[in-house]
Amino acid sequence: MTRTGFYPKKDGDGTVREGPYRHLAREFDRRLKILRESRTVVDPRDAQIERLKAENTD
């Protein structure tokens, strides 16, 4: 699945049609908004750093 499936497209006549996976993009945006509002967004880099530190100490 490509990212372009999430976003609306313009036809040659200028009309806009939604991508086939737009419902997934809406769900993602909704969940991200909730996380941002509750200030619980986790930076994936932090998790990666902790994982790598743990792997290096083993």
PDB file of N, CA, C, O and CB in Angstrom:
ATOM      1  N   MET A   1       0.847  -1.153   0.000  1.00  0.00           N
ATOM      2  CA  MET A   1       0.000   0.000   0.000  1.00  0.00           C
ATOM      3  C   MET A   1       0.908   1.235   0.000  1.00  0.00           C
ATOM      4  O   MET A   1       1.811   1.347   0.828  1.00  0.00           O
ATOM      5  CB  MET A   1      -0.972  -0.013   1.219  1.00  0.00           C
ATOM      6  N   THR A   2       0.668   2.132  -0.907  1.00  0.00           N
ATOM      7  CA  THR A   2       1.471   3.352  -0.983  1.00  0.00           C
ATOM      8  C   THR A   2       0.816   4.465  -0.172  1.00  0.00           C
ATOM      9  O   THR A   2      -0.377   4.410   0.127  1.00  0.00           O
ATOM     10  CB  THR A   2       1.656   3.793  -2.450  1.00  0.00           C
ATOM     11  N   ARG A   3       1.605   5.469   0.177  1.00  0.00           N
ATOM     12  CA  ARG A   3       1.057   6.603   0.930  1.00  0.00           C
ATOM     13  C   ARG A   3       0.003   7.349   0.134  1.00  0.00           C
ATOM     14  O   ARG A   3      -0.903   7.945   0.716  1.00  0.00           O
ATOM     15  CB  ARG A   3       2.169   7.561   1.330  1.00  0.00           C
ATOM     16  N   THR A   4       0.106   7.326  -1.185  1.00  0.00           N
ATOM     17  CA  THR A   4      -0.837   8.096  -1.988  1.00  0.00           C
ATOM     18  C   THR A   4      -2.259   7.587  -1.849  1.00  0.00           C
ATOM     19  O   THR A   4      -3.200   8.320  -2.153  1.00  0.00           O
ATOM     20  CB  THR A   4      -0.427   8.066  -3.439  1.00  0.00           C
ATOM     21  N   GLY A   5      -2.442   6.364  -1.401  1.00  0.00           N
ATOM     22  CA  GLY A   5      -3.783   5.827  -1.196  1.00  0.00           C
ATOM     23  C   GLY A   5      -4.518   6.477  -0.045  1.00  0.00           C
ATOM     24  O   GLY A   5      -5.733   6.322   0.078  1.00  0.00           O
ATOM     25  N   PHE A   6      -3.801   7.204   0.806  1.00  0.00           N
ATOM     26  CA  PHE A   6      -4.415   7.847   1.958  1.00  0.00           C
ATOM     27  C   PHE A   6      -4.950   9.237   1.650  1.00  0.00           C
ATOM     28  O   PHE A   6      -5.782   9.758   2.394  1.00  0.00           O
ATOM     29  CB  PHE A   6      -3.425   7.931   3.075  1.00  0.00           C
ATOM     30  N   TYR A   7      -4.490   9.836   0.580  1.00  0.00           N
ATOM     31  CA  TYR A   7      -4.779  11.235   0.335  1.00  0.00           C
ATOM     32  C   TYR A   7      -5.713  11.427  -0.851  1.00  0.00           C
ATOM     33  O   TYR A   7      -5.738  10.602  -1.764  1.00  0.00           O
ATOM     34  CB  TYR A   7      -3.499  11.993   0.108  1.00  0.00           C
ATOM     35  N   PRO A   8      -6.492  12.528  -0.841  1.00  0.00           N
ATOM     36  CA  PRO A   8      -7.388  12.799  -1.960  1.00  0.00           C
ATOM     37  C   PRO A   8      -6.613  13.102  -3.241  1.00  0.00           C
ATOM     38  O   PRO A   8      -5.476  13.571  -3.206  1.00  0.00           O
ATOM     39  CB  PRO A   8      -8.312  13.963  -1.623  1.00  0.00           C
ATOM     40  N   LYS A   9      -7.253  12.823  -4.356  1.00  0.00           N
ATOM     41  CA  LYS A   9      -6.641  13.050  -5.666  1.00  0.00           C
ATOM     42  C   LYS A   9      -7.528  14.001  -6.468  1.00  0.00           C
ATOM     43  O   LYS A   9      -8.737  14.083  -6.250  1.00  0.00           O
ATOM     44  CB  LYS A   9      -6.433  11.701  -6.433  1.00  0.00           C
ATOM     45  N   LYS A  10      -6.908  14.708  -7.390  1.00  0.00           N
ATOM     46  CA  LYS A  10      -7.682  15.547  -8.297  1.00  0.00           C
ATOM     47  C   LYS A  10      -7.744  14.869  -9.651  1.00  0.00           C
ATOM     48  O   LYS A  10      -6.725  14.461 -10.207  1.00  0.00           O
ATOM     49  CB  LYS A  10      -7.067  16.968  -8.416  1.00  0.00           C
ATOM     50  N   ASP A  11      -8.955  14.756 -10.172  1.00  0.00           N
ATOM     51  CA  ASP A  11      -9.129  14.221 -11.514  1.00  0.00           C
ATOM     52  C   ASP A  11      -8.783  15.303 -12.528  1.00  0.00           C
ATOM     53  O   ASP A  11      -8.571  16.459 -12.163  1.00  0.00           O
ATOM     54  CB  ASP A  11     -10.577  13.707 -11.727  1.00  0.00           C
ATOM     55  N   GLY A  12      -8.728  14.931 -13.776  1.00  0.00           N
ATOM     56  CA  GLY A  12      -8.389  15.872 -14.835  1.00  0.00           C
ATOM     57  C   GLY A  12      -9.320  17.064 -14.910  1.00  0.00           C
ATOM     58  O   GLY A  12      -8.907  18.153 -15.310  1.00  0.00           O
ATOM     59  N   ASP A  13     -10.580  16.866 -14.527  1.00  0.00           N
ATOM     60  CA  ASP A  13     -11.540  17.968 -14.586  1.00  0.00           C
ATOM     61  C   ASP A  13     -11.562  18.804 -13.304  1.00  0.00           C
ATOM     62  O   ASP A  13     -12.379  19.716 -13.172  1.00  0.00           O
ATOM     63  CB  ASP A  13     -12.925  17.424 -14.860  1.00  0.00           C
ATOM     64  N   GLY A  14     -10.666  18.496 -12.359  1.00  0.00           N
ATOM     65  CA  GLY A  14     -10.553  19.289 -11.145  1.00  0.00           C
ATOM     66  C   GLY A  14     -11.371  18.778  -9.970  1.00  0.00           C
ATOM     67  O   GLY A  14     -11.250  19.303  -8.864  1.00  0.00           O
ATOM     68  N   THR A  15     -12.199  17.764 -10.187  1.00  0.00           N
ATOM     69  CA  THR A  15     -12.961  17.221  -9.069  1.00  0.00           C
ATOM     70  C   THR A  15     -12.045  16.401  -8.166  1.00  0.00           C
ATOM     71  O   THR A  15     -11.081  15.790  -8.626  1.00  0.00           O
ATOM     72  CB  THR A  15     -14.138  16.358  -9.575  1.00  0.00           C
ATOM     73  N   VAL A  16     -12.359  16.400  -6.897  1.00  0.00           N
ATOM     74  CA  VAL A  16     -11.528  15.705  -5.918  1.00  0.00           C
ATOM     75  C   VAL A  16     -12.195  14.386  -5.550  1.00  0.00           C
ATOM     76  O   VAL A  16     -13.391  14.336  -5.263  1.00  0.00           O
ATOM     77  CB  VAL A  16     -11.299  16.583  -4.652  1.00  0.00           C
ATOM     78  N   ARG A  17     -11.404  13.326  -5.565  1.00  0.00           N
ATOM     79  CA  ARG A  17     -11.901  12.028  -5.101  1.00  0.00           C
ATOM     80  C   ARG A  17     -10.956  11.534  -4.026  1.00  0.00           C
ATOM     81  O   ARG A  17      -9.742  11.724  -4.099  1.00  0.00           O
ATOM     82  CB  ARG A  17     -12.014  10.991  -6.277  1.00  0.00           C
ATOM     83  N   GLU A  18     -11.540  10.898  -3.030  1.00  0.00           N
ATOM     84  CA  GLU A  18     -10.734  10.439  -1.905  1.00  0.00           C
ATOM     85  C   GLU A  18      -9.965   9.186  -2.265  1.00  0.00           C
ATOM     86  O   GLU A  18     -10.397   8.397  -3.106  1.00  0.00           O
ATOM     87  CB  GLU A  18     -11.610  10.184  -0.687  1.00  0.00           C
ATOM     88  N   GLY A  19      -8.816   9.007  -1.617  1.00  0.00           N
ATOM     89  CA  GLY A  19      -8.024   7.809  -1.812  1.00  0.00           C
ATOM     90  C   GLY A  19      -8.746   6.601  -1.237  1.00  0.00           C
ATOM     91  O   GLY A  19      -9.618   6.757  -0.383  1.00  0.00           O
ATOM     92  N   PRO A  20      -8.401   5.402  -1.688  1.00  0.00           N
ATOM     93  CA  PRO A  20      -9.103   4.201  -1.243  1.00  0.00           C
ATOM     94  C   PRO A  20      -8.893   3.877   0.237  1.00  0.00           C
ATOM     95  O   PRO A  20      -9.683   3.132   0.817  1.00  0.00           O
ATOM     96  CB  PRO A  20      -8.664   3.035  -2.069  1.00  0.00           C
ATOM     97  N   TYR A  21      -7.857   4.415   0.850  1.00  0.00           N
ATOM     98  CA  TYR A  21      -7.583   4.132   2.255  1.00  0.00           C
ATOM     99  C   TYR A  21      -7.765   5.364   3.126  1.00  0.00           C
ATOM    100  O   TYR A  21      -7.180   5.447   4.206  1.00  0.00           O
ATOM    101  CB  TYR A  21      -6.175   3.592   2.416  1.00  0.00           C
ATOM    102  N   ARG A  22      -8.558   6.313   2.678  1.00  0.00           N
ATOM    103  CA  ARG A  22      -8.746   7.564   3.412  1.00  0.00           C
ATOM    104  C   ARG A  22      -9.278   7.311   4.819  1.00  0.00           C
ATOM    105  O   ARG A  22      -8.950   8.051   5.746  1.00  0.00           O
ATOM    106  CB  ARG A  22      -9.699   8.484   2.654  1.00  0.00           C
ATOM    107  N   HIS A  23     -10.095   6.274   4.989  1.00  0.00           N
ATOM    108  CA  HIS A  23     -10.631   5.978   6.321  1.00  0.00           C
ATOM    109  C   HIS A  23      -9.505   5.651   7.306  1.00  0.00           C
ATOM    110  O   HIS A  23      -9.605   5.966   8.491  1.00  0.00           O
ATOM    111  CB  HIS A  23     -11.629   4.804   6.250  1.00  0.00           C
ATOM    112  N   LEU A  24      -8.438   5.023   6.817  1.00  0.00           N
ATOM    113  CA  LEU A  24      -7.299   4.722   7.687  1.00  0.00           C
ATOM    114  C   LEU A  24      -6.547   5.996   8.059  1.00  0.00           C
ATOM    115  O   LEU A  24      -6.089   6.150   9.191  1.00  0.00           O
ATOM    116  CB  LEU A  24      -6.348   3.726   7.002  1.00  0.00           C
ATOM    117  N   ALA A  25      -6.426   6.902   7.100  1.00  0.00           N
ATOM    118  CA  ALA A  25      -5.758   8.175   7.373  1.00  0.00           C
ATOM    119  C   ALA A  25      -6.547   8.977   8.403  1.00  0.00           C
ATOM    120  O   ALA A  25      -5.960   9.599   9.289  1.00  0.00           O
ATOM    121  CB  ALA A  25      -5.590   8.991   6.073  1.00  0.00           C
ATOM    122  N   ARG A  26      -7.872   8.965   8.292  1.00  0.00           N
ATOM    123  CA  ARG A  26      -8.697   9.679   9.269  1.00  0.00           C
ATOM    124  C   ARG A  26      -8.526   9.084  10.668  1.00  0.00           C
ATOM    125  O   ARG A  26      -8.410   9.817  11.650  1.00  0.00           O
ATOM    126  CB  ARG A  26     -10.180   9.636   8.853  1.00  0.00           C
ATOM    127  N   GLU A  27      -8.511   7.754  10.751  1.00  0.00           N
ATOM    128  CA  GLU A  27      -8.331   7.094  12.045  1.00  0.00           C
ATOM    129  C   GLU A  27      -6.960   7.428  12.634  1.00  0.00           C
ATOM    130  O   GLU A  27      -6.847   7.697  13.830  1.00  0.00           O
ATOM    131  CB  GLU A  27      -8.492   5.565  11.899  1.00  0.00           C
ATOM    132  N   PHE A  28      -5.925   7.413  11.804  1.00  0.00           N
ATOM    133  CA  PHE A  28      -4.579   7.766  12.260  1.00  0.00           C
ATOM    134  C   PHE A  28      -4.548   9.201  12.767  1.00  0.00           C
ATOM    135  O   PHE A  28      -4.007   9.467  13.840  1.00  0.00           O
ATOM    136  CB  PHE A  28      -3.555   7.579  11.125  1.00  0.00           C
ATOM    137  N   ASP A  29      -5.129  10.136  11.999  1.00  0.00           N
ATOM    138  CA  ASP A  29      -5.154  11.541  12.408  1.00  0.00           C
ATOM    139  C   ASP A  29      -5.907  11.718  13.722  1.00  0.00           C
ATOM    140  O   ASP A  29      -5.494  12.503  14.575  1.00  0.00           O
ATOM    141  CB  ASP A  29      -5.793  12.404  11.316  1.00  0.00           C
ATOM    142  N   ARG A  30      -7.018  10.987  13.887  1.00  0.00           N
ATOM    143  CA  ARG A  30      -7.814  11.077  15.108  1.00  0.00           C
ATOM    144  C   ARG A  30      -7.000  10.606  16.315  1.00  0.00           C
ATOM    145  O   ARG A  30      -6.976  11.272  17.350  1.00  0.00           O
ATOM    146  CB  ARG A  30      -9.104  10.244  14.974  1.00  0.00           C
ATOM    147  N   ARG A  31      -6.341   9.464  16.179  1.00  0.00           N
ATOM    148  CA  ARG A  31      -5.551   8.927  17.292  1.00  0.00           C
ATOM    149  C   ARG A  31      -4.362   9.822  17.624  1.00  0.00           C
ATOM    150  O   ARG A  31      -4.044  10.030  18.795  1.00  0.00           O
ATOM    151  CB  ARG A  31      -5.060   7.520  16.959  1.00  0.00           C
ATOM    152  N   LEU A  32      -3.710  10.348  16.600  1.00  0.00           N
ATOM    153  CA  LEU A  32      -2.566  11.230  16.821  1.00  0.00           C
ATOM    154  C   LEU A  32      -2.987  12.506  17.536  1.00  0.00           C
ATOM    155  O   LEU A  32      -2.275  12.997  18.411  1.00  0.00           O
ATOM    156  CB  LEU A  32      -1.891  11.572  15.493  1.00  0.00           C
ATOM    157  N   LYS A  33      -4.145  13.040  17.163  1.00  0.00           N
ATOM    158  CA  LYS A  33      -4.657  14.247  17.813  1.00  0.00           C
ATOM    159  C   LYS A  33      -4.901  13.990  19.298  1.00  0.00           C
ATOM    160  O   LYS A  33      -4.558  14.821  20.139  1.00  0.00           O
ATOM    161  CB  LYS A  33      -5.956  14.721  17.131  1.00  0.00           C
ATOM    162  N   ILE A  34      -5.493  12.842  19.619  1.00  0.00           N
ATOM    163  CA  ILE A  34      -5.749  12.495  21.021  1.00  0.00           C
ATOM    164  C   ILE A  34      -4.438  12.384  21.793  1.00  0.00           C
ATOM    165  O   ILE A  34      -4.331  12.883  22.913  1.00  0.00           O
ATOM    166  CB  ILE A  34      -6.538  11.172  21.119  1.00  0.00           C
ATOM    167  N   LEU A  35      -3.445  11.732  21.200  1.00  0.00           N
ATOM    168  CA  LEU A  35      -2.147  11.592  21.865  1.00  0.00           C
ATOM    169  C   LEU A  35      -1.479  12.940  22.083  1.00  0.00           C
ATOM    170  O   LEU A  35      -0.911  13.197  23.144  1.00  0.00           O
ATOM    171  CB  LEU A  35      -1.232  10.688  21.051  1.00  0.00           C
ATOM    172  N   ARG A  36      -1.550  13.793  21.076  1.00  0.00           N
ATOM    173  CA  ARG A  36      -0.925  15.119  21.206  1.00  0.00           C
ATOM    174  C   ARG A  36      -1.610  15.946  22.284  1.00  0.00           C
ATOM    175  O   ARG A  36      -0.952  16.641  23.059  1.00  0.00           O
ATOM    176  CB  ARG A  36      -0.969  15.869  19.866  1.00  0.00           C
ATOM    177  N   GLU A  37      -2.947  15.866  22.328  1.00  0.00           N
ATOM    178  CA  GLU A  37      -3.681  16.639  23.328  1.00  0.00           C
ATOM    179  C   GLU A  37      -3.389  16.149  24.742  1.00  0.00           C
ATOM    180  O   GLU A  37      -3.377  16.941  25.685  1.00  0.00           O
ATOM    181  CB  GLU A  37      -5.178  16.567  23.054  1.00  0.00           C
ATOM    182  N   SER A  38      -3.156  14.863  24.889  1.00  0.00           N
ATOM    183  CA  SER A  38      -2.853  14.319  26.215  1.00  0.00           C
ATOM    184  C   SER A  38      -1.354  14.358  26.509  1.00  0.00           C
ATOM    185  O   SER A  38      -0.914  13.958  27.587  1.00  0.00           O
ATOM    186  CB  SER A  38      -3.369  12.883  26.329  1.00  0.00           C
ATOM    187  N   ARG A  39      -0.581  14.839  25.546  1.00  0.00           N
ATOM    188  CA  ARG A  39       0.877  14.964  25.666  1.00  0.00           C
ATOM    189  C   ARG A  39       1.555  13.630  25.974  1.00  0.00           C
ATOM    190  O   ARG A  39       2.489  13.566  26.773  1.00  0.00           O
ATOM    191  CB  ARG A  39       1.223  15.971  26.752  1.00  0.00           C
ATOM    192  N   THR A  40       1.075  12.569  25.331  1.00  0.00           N
ATOM    193  CA  THR A  40       1.673  11.250  25.544  1.00  0.00           C
ATOM    194  C   THR A  40       2.308  10.705  24.273  1.00  0.00           C
ATOM    195  O   THR A  40       2.520   9.498  24.153  1.00  0.00           O
ATOM    196  CB  THR A  40       0.625  10.273  26.054  1.00  0.00           C
ATOM    197  N   VAL A  41       2.609  11.573  23.336  1.00  0.00           N
ATOM    198  CA  VAL A  41       3.249  11.125  22.103  1.00  0.00           C
ATOM    199  C   VAL A  41       4.675  10.695  22.439  1.00  0.00           C
ATOM    200  O   VAL A  41       5.455  11.459  23.007  1.00  0.00           O
ATOM    201  CB  VAL A  41       3.238  12.252  21.009  1.00  0.00           C
ATOM    202  N   VAL A  42       4.988   9.479  22.081  1.00  0.00           N
ATOM    203  CA  VAL A  42       6.305   8.925  22.365  1.00  0.00           C
ATOM    204  C   VAL A  42       7.174   9.081  21.123  1.00  0.00           C
ATOM    205  O   VAL A  42       6.772   8.732  20.013  1.00  0.00           O
ATOM    206  CB  VAL A  42       6.207   7.430  22.797  1.00  0.00           C
ATOM    207  N   ASP A  43       8.361   9.606  21.333  1.00  0.00           N
ATOM    208  CA  ASP A  43       9.299   9.740  20.225  1.00  0.00           C
ATOM    209  C   ASP A  43       9.896   8.361  19.954  1.00  0.00           C
ATOM    210  O   ASP A  43      10.531   7.790  20.842  1.00  0.00           O
ATOM    211  CB  ASP A  43      10.420  10.799  20.543  1.00  0.00           C
ATOM    212  N   PRO A  44       9.712   7.811  18.757  1.00  0.00           N
ATOM    213  CA  PRO A  44      10.226   6.468  18.479  1.00  0.00           C
ATOM    214  C   PRO A  44      11.746   6.381  18.587  1.00  0.00           C
ATOM    215  O   PRO A  44      12.292   5.299  18.801  1.00  0.00           O
ATOM    216  CB  PRO A  44       9.796   6.031  17.099  1.00  0.00           C
ATOM    217  N   ARG A  45      12.420   7.496  18.443  1.00  0.00           N
ATOM    218  CA  ARG A  45      13.881   7.481  18.576  1.00  0.00           C
ATOM    219  C   ARG A  45      14.296   7.146  20.000  1.00  0.00           C
ATOM    220  O   ARG A  45      15.294   6.458  20.213  1.00  0.00           O
ATOM    221  CB  ARG A  45      14.472   8.834  18.163  1.00  0.00           C
ATOM    222  N   ASP A  46      13.527   7.635  20.984  1.00  0.00           N
ATOM    223  CA  ASP A  46      13.840   7.321  22.379  1.00  0.00           C
ATOM    224  C   ASP A  46      13.747   5.822  22.629  1.00  0.00           C
ATOM    225  O   ASP A  46      14.610   5.243  23.289  1.00  0.00           O
ATOM    226  CB  ASP A  46      12.895   8.075  23.327  1.00  0.00           C
ATOM    227  N   ALA A  47      12.706   5.199  22.106  1.00  0.00           N
ATOM    228  CA  ALA A  47      12.542   3.755  22.274  1.00  0.00           C
ATOM    229  C   ALA A  47      13.674   3.006  21.583  1.00  0.00           C
ATOM    230  O   ALA A  47      14.170   2.007  22.105  1.00  0.00           O
ATOM    231  CB  ALA A  47      11.180   3.293  21.718  1.00  0.00           C
ATOM    232  N   GLN A  48      14.082   3.482  20.419  1.00  0.00           N
ATOM    233  CA  GLN A  48      15.171   2.829  19.693  1.00  0.00           C
ATOM    234  C   GLN A  48      16.486   2.955  20.468  1.00  0.00           C
ATOM    235  O   GLN A  48      17.250   1.994  20.552  1.00  0.00           O
ATOM    236  CB  GLN A  48      15.321   3.438  18.282  1.00  0.00           C
ATOM    237  N   ILE A  49      16.745   4.120  21.025  1.00  0.00           N
ATOM    238  CA  ILE A  49      17.972   4.328  21.796  1.00  0.00           C
ATOM    239  C   ILE A  49      18.005   3.385  22.996  1.00  0.00           C
ATOM    240  O   ILE A  49      19.031   2.762  23.269  1.00  0.00           O
ATOM    241  CB  ILE A  49      18.083   5.798  22.263  1.00  0.00           C
ATOM    242  N   GLU A  50      16.887   3.280  23.712  1.00  0.00           N
ATOM    243  CA  GLU A  50      16.831   2.389  24.870  1.00  0.00           C
ATOM    244  C   GLU A  50      17.031   0.937  24.461  1.00  0.00           C
ATOM    245  O   GLU A  50      17.715   0.183  25.154  1.00  0.00           O
ATOM    246  CB  GLU A  50      15.499   2.547  25.598  1.00  0.00           C
ATOM    247  N   ARG A  51      16.437   0.541  23.339  1.00  0.00           N
ATOM    248  CA  ARG A  51      16.588  -0.830  22.854  1.00  0.00           C
ATOM    249  C   ARG A  51      18.040  -1.118  22.503  1.00  0.00           C
ATOM    250  O   ARG A  51      18.567  -2.174  22.851  1.00  0.00           O
ATOM    251  CB  ARG A  51      15.690  -1.074  21.634  1.00  0.00           C
ATOM    252  N   LEU A  52      18.689  -0.184  21.816  1.00  0.00           N
ATOM    253  CA  LEU A  52      20.084  -0.378  21.431  1.00  0.00           C
ATOM    254  C   LEU A  52      21.006  -0.409  22.650  1.00  0.00           C
ATOM    255  O   LEU A  52      21.961  -1.185  22.689  1.00  0.00           O
ATOM    256  CB  LEU A  52      20.524   0.727  20.475  1.00  0.00           C
ATOM    257  N   LYS A  53      20.720   0.431  23.638  1.00  0.00           N
ATOM    258  CA  LYS A  53      21.517   0.403  24.867  1.00  0.00           C
ATOM    259  C   LYS A  53      21.405  -0.957  25.547  1.00  0.00           C
ATOM    260  O   LYS A  53      22.399  -1.520  26.004  1.00  0.00           O
ATOM    261  CB  LYS A  53      21.068   1.520  25.831  1.00  0.00           C
ATOM    262  N   ALA A  54      20.185  -1.474  25.606  1.00  0.00           N
ATOM    263  CA  ALA A  54      19.965  -2.778  26.246  1.00  0.00           C
ATOM    264  C   ALA A  54      20.674  -3.887  25.479  1.00  0.00           C
ATOM    265  O   ALA A  54      21.239  -4.798  26.084  1.00  0.00           O
ATOM    266  CB  ALA A  54      18.461  -3.086  26.343  1.00  0.00           C
ATOM    267  N   GLU A  55      20.647  -3.815  24.163  1.00  0.00           N
ATOM    268  CA  GLU A  55      21.317  -4.832  23.346  1.00  0.00           C
ATOM    269  C   GLU A  55      22.828  -4.782  23.536  1.00  0.00           C
ATOM    270  O   GLU A  55      23.486  -5.823  23.542  1.00  0.00           O
ATOM    271  CB  GLU A  55      20.968  -4.643  21.865  1.00  0.00           C
ATOM    272  N   ASN A  56      23.378  -3.597  23.689  1.00  0.00           N
ATOM    273  CA  ASN A  56      24.826  -3.447  23.828  1.00  0.00           C
ATOM    274  C   ASN A  56      25.338  -3.871  25.197  1.00  0.00           C
ATOM    275  O   ASN A  56      26.514  -4.209  25.336  1.00  0.00           O
ATOM    276  CB  ASN A  56      25.217  -2.019  23.569  1.00  0.00           C
ATOM    277  N   THR A  57      24.485  -3.860  26.202  1.00  0.00           N
ATOM    278  CA  THR A  57      24.924  -4.263  27.534  1.00  0.00           C
ATOM    279  C   THR A  57      24.828  -5.770  27.743  1.00  0.00           C
ATOM    280  O   THR A  57      25.360  -6.290  28.723  1.00  0.00           O
ATOM    281  CB  THR A  57      24.106  -3.550  28.586  1.00  0.00           C
ATOM    282  N   ASP A  58      24.171  -6.464  26.852  1.00  0.00           N
ATOM    283  CA  ASP A  58      24.038  -7.932  26.986  1.00  0.00           C
ATOM    284  C   ASP A  58      25.276  -8.666  26.579  1.00  0.00           C
ATOM    285  O   ASP A  58      25.313  -9.895  26.637  1.00  0.00           O
ATOM    286  CB  ASP A  58      22.888  -8.435  26.165  1.00  0.00           C
TER     287      ASP A  58
END
